[in-house]
Structure formats: C-alpha cells, structure tokens
Amino acid sequence: MLNILFKRSTVNVAKKTTLPLRTFAVHTKFTKEHEWIKYDDETMEGQFGITQHAANELGDIVFVDLPFEGDTFAPGDAIGAVESVKTSAQIYTPVDVEILGNNQEIEATPELVNQSPMEDGWITKIKVTSLDNAKDLLSEEEYQKFLKTLE
C-alpha cells in the first residue's frame, strides 16, 4: 500500500534560490573616560553607559541622573550623572546622539550599573546621528590596553 502511495505521489521540487545575505554589525566602542557605546551599523541605534572600571571606581551607585527622551547631544556634552556613596561623576557622550529612551530598571535599582554596566546596567538608548568624532573611540582590545597603563 505504501509503495503504491509513493509511486502515485508527485514531488514538487522548489527551485533553488539565493537571497542576498545582509549582515549587520554591532559595534562596541570605549572612551578613555570610561564610557561605552554600542550601536548597530544599519539602524545606528544602540545603548550607552559606563564601563565596569568606572563603576568600580565610583563604588556603590545610588542614583543615576538620566537625560530626556528626544534630547540631542554633541560629543563632549554631559548627558547625565552617576552618584555613588562616595562621589558623583558626569557622563559624557563621545559622538552625536539622540536619546531614544532610558533604562527604567536603573531608576529603581541603580546598583545594576555596578553589577552589570554593559548588560543590565546600561544607561540610555541612543541613536547615533554622526560618527565624526568616532576616531577617538577605542576597540575593546585598545581599551583593555589603556586600562593596563592606569595600573
């Protein structure tokens, strides 16, 4: 019975097509002031925050002053501040950005910045509007080498 079914069935073979493969790169860059920026090269959207080194230096973070959605900032502008039990520090954008939103989790739980500054403790969601000053940004490898010069 099965042999009969197989003999009677026709097989439609799909024509092999090749679709162009589009790859999107996500770039993570660092500053010598210990901020990081991660963005997608297609949408230019990403996240911004401070590095683990900065979080360690600040100590226990108790408050993060966040920018307003829709605000735009030029390189070197302070977009917010991080306050810890021992000090506070301004955070500066290394490139032109528009603020798309903030990490609501760190408003209620600012210690996330200490625990996981590049994952759960990111500070703001951004859209990069210009990379004119990106030449000053460091790759992760370059940033790690820079940190060794501080020891």
JONORGI-V898305 format. One record per pair of residues at least 6 apart in sequence whose C-alpha atoms are under 8 Angstrom apart, sorted by the first residue. I is the first residue (numbers start at 1). J is the second residue. Records with the same first field share a line. If there is no record, write none. Layout:
# JONORGI-V898305
I = J / J
This chain:
# JONORGI-V898305
24 = 40 / 41 / 42
25 = 40 / 41 / 42
26 = 38 / 39 / 40 / 41
27 = 37 / 38 / 39 / 40 / 41
28 = 36 / 37 / 38 / 39 / 139 / 140
29 = 36 / 37 / 38 / 137 / 138 / 139 / 140
30 = 36 / 37 / 137 / 138 / 139 / 140 / 143
31 = 94 / 136 / 137 / 138 / 143
32 = 138 / 143 / 146
34 = 50 / 51 / 53 / 54
35 = 48 / 49 / 50 / 51 / 54 / 91 / 92 / 93
36 = 48 / 49 / 50 / 51 / 118
37 = 46 / 47 / 48 / 49
38 = 46 / 47 / 48
39 = 45 / 46 / 47 / 127 / 128
40 = 46
43 = 127
44 = 127 / 128 / 129
45 = 125 / 126 / 127 / 128
46 = 125 / 126 / 127 / 128
47 = 122 / 123 / 124 / 125 / 126
48 = 122 / 123 / 124 / 125 / 126
49 = 117 / 118 / 121 / 122 / 123 / 124
50 = 91 / 113 / 117 / 118 / 122 / 123
51 = 117 / 118
52 = 114 / 116 / 117 / 118
55 = 61 / 113 / 114 / 117
56 = 114
58 = 83 / 84 / 86 / 87 / 88
59 = 84 / 85 / 86 / 114
60 = 84 / 85 / 86 / 111 / 114
61 = 82 / 83 / 84 / 85 / 110 / 111 / 113 / 114
62 = 82 / 83 / 84 / 85 / 110 / 111
63 = 82 / 83 / 84 / 107 / 110
64 = 80 / 81 / 82 / 83 / 106 / 107 / 110
65 = 80 / 81 / 82
66 = 79 / 80 / 81 / 102 / 123 / 124
67 = 79 / 80 / 99 / 102 / 124
68 = 99 / 101 / 102
69 = 98 / 99 / 100 / 101 / 102
70 = 98 / 99 / 100 / 101
71 = 98 / 99
72 = 96 / 97 / 98 / 99
73 = 79 / 93 / 96 / 97 / 98
74 = 93 / 94 / 95 / 96 / 97
75 = 92 / 93 / 94 / 95 / 96 / 133
76 = 92 / 93 / 94 / 95
77 = 92 / 93
78 = 90 / 91 / 92 / 93
79 = 90 / 91 / 92 / 93
80 = 90 / 91 / 92
81 = 88 / 89 / 90 / 91
82 = 88 / 89 / 90 / 91
83 = 89
94 = 133 / 134 / 137
95 = 128 / 129 / 130 / 131 / 132 / 133 / 134
96 = 128 / 129 / 130 / 131
97 = 126 / 127 / 128 / 129 / 130
98 = 126 / 127 / 128 / 129
99 = 124 / 125 / 126 / 127
100 = 124 / 125 / 126 / 127
101 = 124 / 125 / 126
102 = 123 / 124 / 125
103 = 121 / 122 / 123 / 124 / 125
105 = 112 / 121
106 = 112 / 113 / 121 / 123
110 = 121
111 = 121
112 = 120 / 121
113 = 120 / 121 / 122 / 123
114 = 121
115 = 121
116 = 122
